[in-house]
Amino acid sequence: MNIEAPRVYIMGIKHSGKSTIGAMLARHVGGAFIDLDDVILQRFSSNRRGLLTSVREVYRTLGPQGFAQIEAEAARQVSAYPVQHKGVQIVALGGGTIENQRAMNCLNASGVFLYLVQQEQVLYRRIIQGGVPPFLDSADPEASFHELFLRRDALYRQRADCVVDISNKNLAESLTAVIQSLER
């Protein structure tokens, strides 16, 4: 498989499979896998004594504006990573990165953007399993998620170089669909 761009940025709603499929794709192409959430956790932890274990906790601690700032710093860091001579970097973005203009500005010129589409109901069930996240209205999380899904779906589609629907696909089928999309 030959990917022309130095990086493939995988976008999608939280729990759409960005990290799982991204890691599989990186192994397939012999490239590096980077999860923007991990970079955010590293940046946050290096500035604090206490260690937070999830991006959800970082978001709760910093609030929306503070989180957007550290996410933009992480995006700038990732976009500056050197790419090995024959390699490609596969980067899983956070679900909300698409709404962070400063972060997107750092990434825009340095790779192709792939949007993983998954069914709204499937994503909602996966997200709620861990409790209501701070970016949803706890009074009506389902309606809040529906609004978020519609807004972000439109943004992902607008920015994506490749759109891959992985609804009702297992991991192997999803990886195949991603590879075929990137080869076009």
N, CA, C and O of each residue as an XYZ file, in Angstrom:
736
protein
N       0.844     -1.186      0.000
C       0.000      0.000      0.000
C       0.880      1.236      0.000
O       1.856      1.309      0.746
N       0.546      2.186     -0.815
C       1.324      3.406     -0.928
C       0.460      4.607     -0.544
O      -0.497      4.942     -1.243
N       0.804      5.246      0.565
C       0.108      6.457      0.995
C       1.027      7.627      0.683
O       2.165      7.674      1.150
N       0.534      8.558     -0.097
C       1.346      9.693     -0.544
C       1.639     10.691      0.576
O       2.733     11.253      0.624
N       0.698     10.916      1.461
C       0.848     11.931      2.509
C       1.720     11.402      3.648
O       1.772     10.193      3.873
N       2.405     12.294      4.368
C       3.221     11.852      5.499
C       2.387     11.390      6.696
O       2.861     10.627      7.538
N       1.134     11.864      6.758
C       0.273     11.498      7.881
C      -1.142     11.241      7.392
O      -1.616     11.846      6.431
N      -1.798     10.321      8.091
C      -3.232     10.100      7.904
C      -3.870     10.427      9.241
O      -3.581      9.784     10.250
N      -4.736     11.425      9.247
C      -5.457     11.815     10.454
C      -6.826     11.148     10.418
O      -7.612     11.369      9.497
N      -7.099     10.334     11.425
C      -8.371      9.622     11.485
C      -9.312     10.387     12.407
O      -9.019     10.622     13.580
N     -10.454     10.768     11.835
C     -11.460     11.541     12.569
C     -12.704     10.684     12.770
O     -12.942      9.724     12.038
N     -13.480     11.045     13.762
C     -14.753     10.385     14.015
C     -15.217     10.682     15.424
O     -14.454     11.149     16.270
N     -16.470     10.402     15.651
C     -17.056     10.587     16.980
C     -16.343      9.657     17.966
O     -15.830      8.604     17.586
N     -16.321     10.056     19.211
C     -15.768      9.226     20.287
C     -16.299      7.800     20.165
O     -17.488      7.586     19.930
N     -15.409      6.836     20.327
C     -15.724      5.401     20.276
C     -16.125      4.907     18.887
O     -16.846      3.917     18.764
N     -15.660      5.593     17.842
C     -15.970      5.126     16.485
C     -14.945      4.120     15.970
O     -15.143      3.527     14.910
N     -13.858      3.923     16.704
C     -12.839      2.962     16.285
C     -11.566      3.605     15.770
O     -10.733      2.930     15.165
N     -11.403      4.900     15.999
C     -10.237      5.617     15.477
C      -8.918      5.013     15.961
O      -8.012      4.776     15.162
N      -8.810      4.770     17.244
C      -7.556      4.255     17.800
C      -7.317      2.807     17.397
O      -6.202      2.442     17.023
N      -8.343      1.990     17.471
C      -8.199      0.572     17.129
C      -7.833      0.400     15.663
O      -6.861     -0.281     15.339
N      -8.601      1.009     14.785
C      -8.345      0.882     13.350
C      -7.057      1.616     12.974
O      -6.318      1.167     12.098
N      -6.791      2.733     13.628
C      -5.547      3.460     13.371
C      -4.321      2.621     13.684
O      -3.371      2.596     12.902
N      -4.332      1.932     14.822
C      -3.206      1.067     15.188
C      -3.065     -0.086     14.195
O      -1.951     -0.448     13.817
N      -4.185     -0.659     13.775
C      -4.151     -1.742     12.786
C      -3.588     -1.238     11.453
O      -2.778     -1.917     10.823
N      -4.012     -0.061     11.032
C      -3.534      0.513      9.774
C      -2.030      0.792      9.846
O      -1.302      0.522      8.890
N      -1.571      1.324     10.962
C      -0.141      1.603     11.126
C       0.674      0.315     11.004
O       1.710      0.297     10.338
N       0.213     -0.759     11.642
C       0.906     -2.048     11.515
C       0.909     -2.506     10.059
O       1.922     -2.995      9.558
N      -0.215     -2.348      9.394
C      -0.348     -2.804      8.004
C       0.625     -2.077      7.073
O       1.218     -2.701      6.193
N       0.792     -0.775      7.256
C       1.660      0.004      6.364
C       3.089      0.133      6.896
O       3.945      0.723      6.238
N       3.345     -0.417      8.080
C       4.677     -0.312      8.662
C       4.999      1.086      9.152
O       6.160      1.493      9.177
N       3.980      1.811      9.535
C       4.166      3.176     10.012
C       3.991      3.287     11.511
O       3.795      2.291     12.206
N       4.062      4.493     11.990
C       3.901      4.769     13.419
C       2.447      5.122     13.703
O       1.769      5.725     12.872
N       1.978      4.739     14.889
C       0.634      5.119     15.325
C       0.748      6.105     16.472
O       1.502      5.885     17.420
N      -0.001      7.185     16.382
C      -0.031      8.206     17.430
C      -1.488      8.481     17.764
O      -2.307      8.718     16.876
N      -1.801      8.448     19.051
C      -3.146      8.798     19.504
C      -3.062     10.183     20.136
O      -2.355     10.373     21.126
N      -3.774     11.143     19.574
C      -3.724     12.513     20.094
C      -4.120     12.552     21.571
O      -3.590     13.365     22.328
N      -5.042     11.685     21.987
C      -5.427     11.631     23.403
C      -4.226     11.301     24.286
O      -4.078     11.873     25.366
N      -3.363     10.382     23.835
C      -2.168     10.033     24.610
C      -1.210     11.218     24.711
O      -0.608     11.446     25.760
N      -1.072     11.963     23.629
C      -0.196     13.143     23.636
C      -0.753     14.190     24.603
O       0.005     14.835     25.328
N      -2.067     14.356     24.611
C      -2.710     15.289     25.543
C      -2.442     14.862     26.983
O      -2.082     15.690     27.818
N      -2.615     13.579     27.277
C      -2.365     13.075     28.635
C      -0.910     13.295     29.042
O      -0.641     13.689     30.177
N       0.024     13.046     28.135
C       1.443     13.264     28.437
C       1.718     14.733     28.722
O       2.410     15.061     29.686
N       1.182     15.617     27.892
C       1.402     17.055     28.085
C       0.806     17.513     29.414
O       1.434     18.274     30.150
N      -0.398     17.052     29.719
C      -1.061     17.453     30.952
C      -0.296     16.927     32.163
O      -0.061     17.663     33.121
N       0.089     15.663     32.119
C       0.777     15.037     33.251
C       2.143     15.653     33.497
O       2.580     15.742     34.644
N       2.826     16.081     32.437
C       4.151     16.669     32.621
C       4.070     18.050     33.277
O       5.061     18.540     33.818
N       2.898     18.673     33.228
C       2.712     19.991     33.844
C       2.089     19.911     35.234
O       1.924     20.935     35.898
N       1.747     18.719     35.673
C       1.059     18.545     36.960
C       1.731     17.433     37.756
O       2.437     16.591     37.201
N       1.502     17.445     39.048
C       2.011     16.350     39.882
C       1.097     15.144     39.823
O       1.557     14.005     39.741
N      -0.201     15.402     39.863
C      -1.156     14.299     39.839
C      -1.282     13.716     38.449
O      -1.202     14.439     37.456
N      -1.477     12.421     38.375
C      -1.583     11.747     37.091
C      -3.047     11.442     36.810
O      -3.689     10.714     37.566
N      -3.566     11.988     35.742
C      -4.929     11.672     35.323
C      -4.849     10.556     34.296
O      -3.906     10.491     33.507
N      -5.839      9.684     34.312
C      -5.763      8.494     33.474
C      -6.607      8.567     32.217
O      -6.547      7.659     31.388
N      -7.389      9.616     32.052
C      -8.213      9.690     30.850
C      -8.355     11.134     30.383
O      -8.233     12.081     31.160
N      -8.617     11.263     29.093
C      -8.865     12.584     28.523
C     -10.135     13.171     29.119
O     -10.255     14.389     29.256
N     -11.077     12.315     29.472
C     -12.321     12.775     30.106
C     -11.998     13.517     31.408
O     -12.592     14.556     31.698
N     -11.053     12.978     32.193
C     -10.652     13.633     33.444
C      -9.930     14.957     33.172
O     -10.132     15.938     33.889
N      -9.098     14.979     32.143
C      -8.398     16.218     31.784
C      -9.418     17.280     31.392
O      -9.301     18.435     31.802
N     -10.421     16.895     30.600
C     -11.469     17.825     30.172
C     -12.217     18.375     31.387
O     -12.469     19.576     31.482
N     -12.568     17.477     32.317
C     -13.275     17.927     33.532
C     -12.416     18.885     34.343
O     -12.917     19.869     34.888
N     -11.129     18.598     34.422
C     -10.218     19.415     35.218
C      -9.981     20.788     34.592
O     -10.007     21.802     35.288
N      -9.751     20.820     33.289
C      -9.396     22.072     32.613
C     -10.590     22.870     32.113
O     -10.497     24.085     31.941
N     -11.713     22.192     31.877
C     -12.861     22.857     31.261
C     -12.653     22.959     29.754
O     -11.569     22.663     29.252
N     -13.687     23.376     29.037
C     -13.615     23.397     27.565
C     -12.484     24.256     26.998
O     -11.792     23.826     26.075
N     -12.287     25.460     27.533
C     -11.251     26.347     26.978
C      -9.846     25.844     27.280
O      -8.977     25.855     26.408
N      -9.628     25.408     28.504
C      -8.317     24.875     28.866
C      -7.990     23.617     28.087
O      -6.851     23.410     27.670
N      -9.006     22.772     27.893
C      -8.794     21.553     27.121
C      -8.473     21.887     25.665
O      -7.584     21.276     25.071
N      -9.186     22.846     25.091
C      -8.933     23.240     23.697
C      -7.499     23.736     23.530
O      -6.864     23.482     22.506
N      -6.997     24.435     24.527
C      -5.627     24.944     24.456
C      -4.618     23.802     24.459
O      -3.711     23.777     23.628
N      -4.767     22.859     25.384
C      -3.806     21.759     25.453
C      -3.942     20.838     24.234
O      -2.957     20.245     23.794
N      -5.154     20.717     23.691
C      -5.354     19.917     22.478
C      -4.649     20.572     21.287
O      -4.038     19.877     20.475
N      -4.727     21.891     21.179
C      -4.033     22.606     20.095
C      -2.520     22.454     20.231
O      -1.823     22.286     19.230
N      -2.008     22.512     21.461
C      -0.572     22.312     21.685
C      -0.160     20.898     21.284
O       0.892     20.703     20.675
N      -0.988     19.918     21.627
C      -0.698     18.528     21.256
C      -0.739     18.353     19.738
O       0.092     17.639     19.177
N      -1.689     18.993     19.075
C      -1.785     18.913     17.608
C      -0.548     19.526     16.957
O      -0.010     18.975     15.997
N      -0.106     20.651     17.472
C       1.106     21.293     16.941
C       2.307     20.357     17.115
O       3.135     20.226     16.213
N       2.396     19.711     18.277
C       3.486     18.779     18.551
C       3.457     17.611     17.563
O       4.487     17.255     16.990
N       2.290     17.022     17.366
C       2.154     15.871     16.467
C       2.487     16.259     15.028
O       3.163     15.506     14.327
N       2.025     17.414     14.589
C       2.273     17.824     13.200
C       3.747     18.116     12.943
O       4.178     18.175     11.791
N       4.519     18.299     14.007
C       5.952     18.579     13.869
C       6.813     17.329     14.015
O       8.021     17.394     13.788
N       6.223     16.187     14.390
C       7.011     14.960     14.523
C       7.667     14.628     13.188
O       7.015     14.702     12.147
N       8.947     14.264     13.202
C       9.578     13.862     11.938
C       9.008     12.522     11.462
O       8.729     11.627     12.260
N       8.847     12.410     10.157
C       8.351     11.174      9.556
C       9.557     10.413      9.034
O      10.411     10.982      8.356
N       9.628      9.119      9.352
C      10.735      8.289      8.883
C      10.754      8.262      7.361
O       9.728      8.494      6.722
N      11.915      7.982      6.781
C      12.097      8.111      5.331
C      11.079      7.352      4.500
O      10.661      7.865      3.461
N      10.659      6.170      4.894
C       9.663      5.423      4.117
C       8.346      5.304      4.867
O       7.412      4.655      4.396
N       8.276      5.914      6.004
C       7.124      5.699      6.861
C       5.999      6.692      6.654
O       6.106      7.673      5.919
N       4.934      6.386      7.333
C       3.783      7.267      7.386
C       3.299      7.228      8.831
O       3.422      6.202      9.501
N       2.764      8.310      9.299
C       2.208      8.341     10.643
C       0.695      8.289     10.543
O       0.079      9.022      9.769
N       0.113      7.414     11.339
C      -1.334      7.304     11.439
C      -1.709      7.935     12.769
O      -1.259      7.483     13.822
N      -2.530      8.977     12.727
C      -2.851      9.742     13.931
C      -4.352      9.695     14.189
O      -5.146     10.140     13.361
N      -4.732      9.153     15.341
C      -6.138      9.166     15.760
C      -6.388     10.481     16.487
O      -5.767     10.766     17.510
N      -7.301     11.274     15.948
C      -7.654     12.546     16.578
C      -8.735     12.325     17.624
O      -9.417     11.300     17.612
N      -8.890     13.271     18.514
C      -9.992     13.218     19.463
C     -11.300     13.489     18.741
O     -11.310     14.117     17.683
N     -12.389     13.023     19.301
C     -13.690     13.223     18.672
C     -14.032     14.680     18.442
O     -14.691     15.017     17.459
N     -13.593     15.546     19.339
C     -13.924     16.961     19.231
C     -12.858     17.821     18.582
O     -13.029     19.034     18.466
N     -11.761     17.214     18.157
C     -10.680     17.996     17.546
C     -11.185     18.813     16.363
O     -10.713     19.925     16.126
N     -12.138     18.267     15.626
C     -12.690     18.947     14.450
C     -13.287     20.311     14.806
O     -13.357     21.195     13.952
N     -13.718     20.488     16.056
C     -14.317     21.757     16.485
C     -13.297     22.713     17.102
O     -13.649     23.818     17.515
N     -12.045     22.292     17.165
C     -10.979     23.116     17.733
C     -10.178     23.709     16.570
O      -9.267     23.072     16.043
N     -10.527     24.919     16.184
C      -9.927     25.535     14.997
C      -8.419     25.672     15.118
O      -7.703     25.483     14.135
N      -7.923     25.999     16.312
C      -6.466     26.131     16.480
C      -5.772     24.797     16.252
O      -4.718     24.745     15.617
N      -6.353     23.724     16.763
C      -5.767     22.395     16.548
C      -5.812     22.017     15.075
O      -4.823     21.530     14.526
N      -6.948     22.240     14.437
C      -7.086     21.884     13.021
C      -6.134     22.700     12.152
O      -5.593     22.179     11.178
N      -5.925     23.957     12.485
C      -4.977     24.781     11.724
C      -3.568     24.198     11.769
O      -2.821     24.300     10.795
N      -3.204     23.590     12.889
C      -1.885     22.964     13.015
C      -1.765     21.727     12.127
O      -0.679     21.412     11.641
N      -2.866     21.036     11.920
C      -2.844     19.758     11.208
C      -3.128     19.869      9.715
O      -2.675     19.029      8.937
N      -3.862     20.879      9.311
C      -4.421     20.955      7.959
C      -3.451     20.702      6.818
O      -3.814     20.019      5.861
N      -2.254     21.216      6.880
C      -1.335     21.113      5.745
C      -0.417     19.898      5.805
O       0.458     19.743      4.953
N      -0.602     19.038      6.797
C       0.406     17.993      6.997
C      -0.099     16.565      6.814
O       0.548     15.628      7.282
N      -1.221     16.376      6.155
C      -1.678     15.006      5.943
C      -3.046     14.940      5.318
O      -3.649     15.961      4.987
N      -3.534     13.712      5.158
C      -4.887     13.497      4.648
C      -5.797     13.178      5.829
O      -5.357     12.631      6.840
N      -7.062     13.525      5.683
C      -8.039     13.335      6.746
C      -9.038     12.266      6.329
O      -9.643     12.338      5.259
N      -9.198     11.280      7.193
C     -10.108     10.168      6.952
C     -11.181     10.177      8.039
O     -10.863     10.233      9.227
N     -12.426     10.123      7.643
C     -13.550     10.127      8.585
C     -14.131      8.728      8.670
O     -14.580      8.173      7.667
N     -14.122      8.154      9.874
C     -14.755      6.861     10.132
C     -16.198      7.097     10.548
O     -16.456      7.685     11.598
N     -17.130      6.647      9.738
C     -18.559      6.813     10.008
C     -19.061      5.573     10.726
O     -18.786      4.447     10.311
N     -19.787      5.785     11.790
C     -20.411      4.702     12.552
C     -21.836      5.142     12.879
O     -22.122      6.338     12.932
N     -22.719      4.186     13.095
C     -24.115      4.499     13.397
C     -24.235      5.288     14.696
O     -23.564      4.995     15.686
N     -25.102      6.290     14.670
C     -25.295      7.165     15.823
C     -25.680      6.379     17.080
O     -25.120      6.618     18.150
N     -26.616      5.458     16.964
C     -27.092      4.710     18.140
C     -25.978      3.845     18.735
O     -25.875      3.717     19.955
N     -25.161      3.264     17.889
C     -24.038      2.442     18.350
C     -23.063      3.308     19.144
O     -22.615      2.916     20.222
N     -22.740      4.467     18.618
C     -21.810      5.367     19.298
C     -22.370      5.849     20.633
O     -21.652      5.892     21.632
N     -23.639      6.207     20.648
C     -24.253      6.681     21.889
C     -24.165      5.601     22.975
O     -23.796      5.892     24.112
N     -24.500      4.370     22.626
C     -24.429      3.267     23.608
C     -23.007      3.088     24.131
O     -22.811      2.910     25.333
N     -22.029      3.134     23.256
C     -20.632      2.964     23.674
C     -20.195      4.086     24.613
O     -19.524      3.841     25.615
N     -20.577      5.307     24.282
C     -20.165      6.465     25.083
C     -20.803      6.433     26.465
O     -20.130      6.695     27.462
N     -22.076      6.117     26.536
C     -22.812      6.145     27.804
C     -22.389      5.016     28.740
O     -22.588      5.120     29.950
N     -21.816      3.951     28.212
C     -21.351      2.847     29.068
C     -20.394      3.327     30.146
O     -20.375      2.775     31.246
N     -19.597      4.352     29.846
C     -18.650      4.883     30.822
C     -19.217      6.016     31.654
O     -18.467      6.711     32.339
N     -20.522      6.214     31.607
C     -21.152      7.335     32.296
C     -21.311      8.502     31.337
O     -20.740      8.503     30.247
N     -22.081      9.484     31.743
C     -22.327     10.647     30.882
C     -21.069     11.519     30.871
O     -20.663     12.033     31.914
N     -20.450     11.689     29.696
C     -19.240     12.508     29.629
C     -19.564     13.993     29.807
O     -20.701     14.410     29.589
N     -18.571     14.789     30.201
C     -18.825     16.200     30.496
C     -19.233     17.034     29.281
O     -19.751     18.138     29.449
N     -19.016     16.537     28.074
C     -19.398     17.321     26.893
C     -20.856     17.107     26.504
O     -21.330     17.712     25.542
N     -21.586     16.243     27.247
C     -23.020     16.043     27.013
C     -23.817     16.633     28.166
O     -23.334     16.684     29.297
N     -25.026     17.076     27.882
C     -25.936     17.607     28.898
C     -26.467     16.436     29.718
O     -27.149     15.563     29.180
N     -26.165     16.410     30.997
C     -26.579     15.287     31.844
C     -28.091     15.216     32.017
O     -28.613     14.150     32.346
N     -28.808     16.314     31.807
C     -30.272     16.310     31.922
C     -30.919     15.545     30.766
O     -31.963     14.920     30.951
N     -30.322     15.585     29.591
C     -30.847     14.868     28.424
C     -29.678     14.476     27.519
O     -29.486     15.057     26.451
N     -28.896     13.478     27.959
C     -27.694     13.130     27.204
C     -27.977     12.627     25.788
O     -27.182     12.862     24.878
N     -29.094     11.943     25.597
C     -29.385     11.409     24.261
C     -29.655     12.535     23.254
O     -29.133     12.510     22.140
N     -30.464     13.511     23.646
C     -30.732     14.652     22.759
C     -29.460     15.465     22.532
O     -29.200     15.933     21.424
N     -28.679     15.625     23.585
C     -27.421     16.356     23.486
C     -26.466     15.649     22.521
O     -25.807     16.291     21.703
N     -26.401     14.318     22.629
C     -25.537     13.560     21.724
C     -26.025     13.665     20.280
O     -25.221     13.796     19.357
N     -27.335     13.609     20.090
C     -27.883     13.709     18.737
C     -27.455     15.025     18.077
O     -27.041     15.035     16.917
N     -27.554     16.121     18.811
C     -27.122     17.425     18.290
C     -25.629     17.417     17.965
O     -25.208     17.890     16.909
N     -24.838     16.872     18.889
C     -23.392     16.795     18.696
C     -23.066     15.944     17.469
O     -22.219     16.317     16.658
N     -23.738     14.806     17.337
C     -23.502     13.904     16.210
C     -23.776     14.617     14.888
O     -22.958     14.553     13.971
N     -24.904     15.286     14.784
C     -25.256     15.974     13.536
C     -24.253     17.086     13.206
O     -23.835     17.232     12.057
N     -23.878     17.856     14.212
C     -22.942     18.965     14.003
C     -21.569     18.451     13.561
O     -20.996     18.934     12.584
N     -21.053     17.463     14.297
C     -19.716     16.962     13.971
C     -19.699     16.162     12.676
O     -18.735     16.241     11.914
N     -20.749     15.397     12.417
C     -20.810     14.637     11.163
C     -20.655     15.587      9.976
O     -19.919     15.290      9.035
N     -21.337     16.712     10.017
C     -21.237     17.695      8.929
C     -19.814     18.254      8.827
O     -19.290     18.421      7.725
N     -19.192     18.541      9.972
C     -17.825     19.071      9.964
C     -16.827     18.038      9.453
O     -15.948     18.363      8.654
N     -16.960     16.787      9.913
C     -16.060     15.725      9.448
C     -16.162     15.565      7.935
O     -15.148     15.492      7.240
N     -17.384     15.512      7.436
C     -17.589     15.315      5.992
C     -17.027     16.484      5.183
O     -16.492     16.300      4.090
N     -17.159     17.677      5.736
C     -16.642     18.862      5.051
C     -15.118     18.814      4.952
O     -14.559     19.217      3.932
N     -14.437     18.331      5.988
C     -12.968     18.333      6.027
C     -12.343     17.072      5.439
O     -11.199     17.115      4.988
N     -13.050     15.971      5.433
C     -12.467     14.674      5.073
C     -12.024     14.597      3.618
O     -12.712     15.060      2.708
N     -10.856     13.999      3.430
C     -10.396     13.625      2.097
C     -10.980     12.265      1.725
O     -11.196     11.975      0.548
N     -11.235     11.431      2.738
C     -11.820     10.101      2.562
C     -12.884      9.899      3.635
O     -12.666     10.231      4.801
N     -14.022      9.361      3.246
C     -15.094      9.028      4.189
C     -15.326      7.529      4.082
O     -15.592      7.011      2.997
N     -15.225      6.827      5.216
C     -15.378      5.377      5.220
C     -16.454      4.998      6.228
O     -16.312      5.251      7.424
N     -17.526      4.390      5.739
C     -18.612      3.932      6.607
C     -18.263      2.531      7.099
O     -18.184      1.587      6.313
N     -18.056      2.408      8.398
C     -17.703      1.107      8.970
C     -18.862      0.509      9.763
O     -18.675     -0.446     10.517
N     -20.046      1.065      9.594
C     -21.232      0.521     10.261
C     -21.408     -0.936      9.849
O     -21.280     -1.278      8.674
N     -21.700     -1.779     10.815
C     -21.958     -3.210     10.587
C     -20.766     -3.959     10.000
O     -20.944     -5.015      9.394
N     -19.566     -3.436     10.168
C     -18.365     -4.131      9.701
C     -17.551     -4.573     10.914
O     -17.495     -3.869     11.923
N     -16.918     -5.747     10.810
C     -15.990     -6.151     11.861
C     -14.662     -5.420     11.634
O     -14.528     -4.664     10.672
N     -13.691     -5.643     12.509
C     -12.435     -4.895     12.416
C     -11.692     -5.161     11.110
O     -11.178     -4.231     10.489
N     -11.632     -6.421     10.691
C     -10.923     -6.753      9.447
C     -11.592     -6.085      8.247
O     -10.914     -5.541      7.376
N     -12.910     -6.127      8.207
C     -13.643     -5.482      7.106
C     -13.455     -3.964      7.140
O     -13.332     -3.318      6.099
N     -13.436     -3.413      8.341
C     -13.235     -1.966      8.483
C     -11.855     -1.563      7.981
O     -11.717     -0.575      7.260
N     -10.830     -2.329      8.362
C      -9.470     -2.034      7.910
C      -9.380     -2.117      6.387
O      -8.774     -1.255      5.751
N      -9.977     -3.142      5.809
C      -9.975     -3.287      4.349
C     -10.635     -2.088      3.682
O     -10.127     -1.572      2.686
N     -11.762     -1.643      4.223
C     -12.467     -0.484      3.661
C     -11.610      0.779      3.752
O     -11.594      1.589      2.825
N     -10.904      0.945      4.860
C     -10.025      2.107      5.034
C      -8.884      2.066      4.017
O      -8.587      3.070      3.369
N      -8.254      0.914      3.881
C      -7.139      0.764      2.936
C      -7.605      1.061      1.514
O      -6.939      1.790      0.777
N      -8.737      0.501      1.133
C      -9.262      0.739     -0.218
C      -9.551      2.221     -0.446
O      -9.295      2.746     -1.530
N     -10.073      2.884      0.556
C     -10.378      4.311      0.431
C      -9.103      5.140      0.261
O      -9.066      6.071     -0.544
N      -8.070      4.800      1.015
C      -6.815      5.549      0.941
C      -6.060      5.289     -0.361
O      -5.281      6.133     -0.802
N      -6.282      4.137     -0.974
C      -5.588      3.802     -2.223
C      -6.203      4.486     -3.434
O      -5.584      4.523     -4.498
N      -7.393      5.023     -3.296
C      -8.054      5.688     -4.436
C      -7.424      7.004     -4.762
O      -7.861      7.684     -5.691
